[in-house]
């Protein structure tokens, strides 16, 4: 049997080793076998091994040979693989990755073998691991986005590491990745086991040196935080200020999803809002506790933005929104003490206008969130010496991943038109879009403010836009303050750049008020 990588499967040997058979690992393994690869699997929990063997038996054609080989040890796993070995890990980030790597070394892994980490690892850990395991095996990282469904039927993949290793792994990853129609940029989907999508552009591309792929995935997750929060704020305005029901809002989201806001997150948000609680028959969203969890990738993005000095306030606001949601008991107590504006009743016509303005506010805010994410990647790339292809990154996010959206086709086009584009807002198409809709954006945020509905991400997005388009910011006064109390110096607008100046503020003889009207 020939696989997508163009190699013949041996009846006695497996093409790929897979370690970690949780939900993601299980589904990635079945994705691999759907594309013709024979996989040897291992997990510390042997029940998970038995489970995937049963799954393979139920999904493969009757009478056909097993596509998955179960293993009870690391040594057995290596013995079942063709050489040089290719082993994929799907284990929790952190110590478990090193735990597996050390066991593979003890089991006899060789210097030319490749170990691919697909977990949510911090990108700096991947850099450290490549150096740590050099000479023992090739450590390679591949960030995965798309959740359990994406893993099973086609995720977005962000591989990075040793270029030689990429030449060996490329056919595998591109075969199992999500696919898009090259003309429309829309996903080509198949959710049928055993019938994978093989045509279209793969949502997998080499990102760069080790760690770069996980960094890009980290920023993807930061954008995801912002995108989710922006949608939630639109929901909150309609729910609180306009007194619309969850089903009413779901209908609005579905209508928006037919246009420029089309995305996976918009689609599932409508589904959540339309879902009834099986126990009470009330809208499920009204039963869900308003305390948001987070796994840390949004926080990592915010921290990285602060470290490299990249303004990513919409992403950061989304992280803080989750933080303040965790203060549930305090918020309940505060709601009894702190007051807001009185509720306003709107006519049907006024409600329609506000909802239409809110659509444009969400769209413009979304543009800014993505602009911040790509700006952060650009600044990080400059600092770490990476050559990131932003058009390609936008392309691999068009399908498979959580932030997949028709919107990404325009982002890809923007960077294809200008590879040196410093900011997405400066692309002619997006600049025109903001110009066209910013009045509604501003009006929508003003309405939310007057109604007392918090919209931290939308407000920060508008602030980002206004700051970026402003030639002179109040940082001149700020730098004067810094020079006054800390002698931090300042530069002058009428002198060569780079030259520093300091005013002797404590000198009684310094010029006082010398401004002439």
Helices and strands as residue ranges (DSSP letters): E 16-19, H 23-34, E 39-42, H 46-59, E 68-70, H 74-79, E 86-89, H 95-107, E 114-117, H 123-132, E 138-145, H 147-153, E 156-160, H 163-176, E 179-180, E 187-188, E 201-202, H 212-236, I 237-241, H 246-256, H 264-273, H 284-287, H 297-308, H 313-325, H 328-335, H 348-384, H 390-396, H 407-417, G 424-426, H 428-451, H 456-468, H 475-486
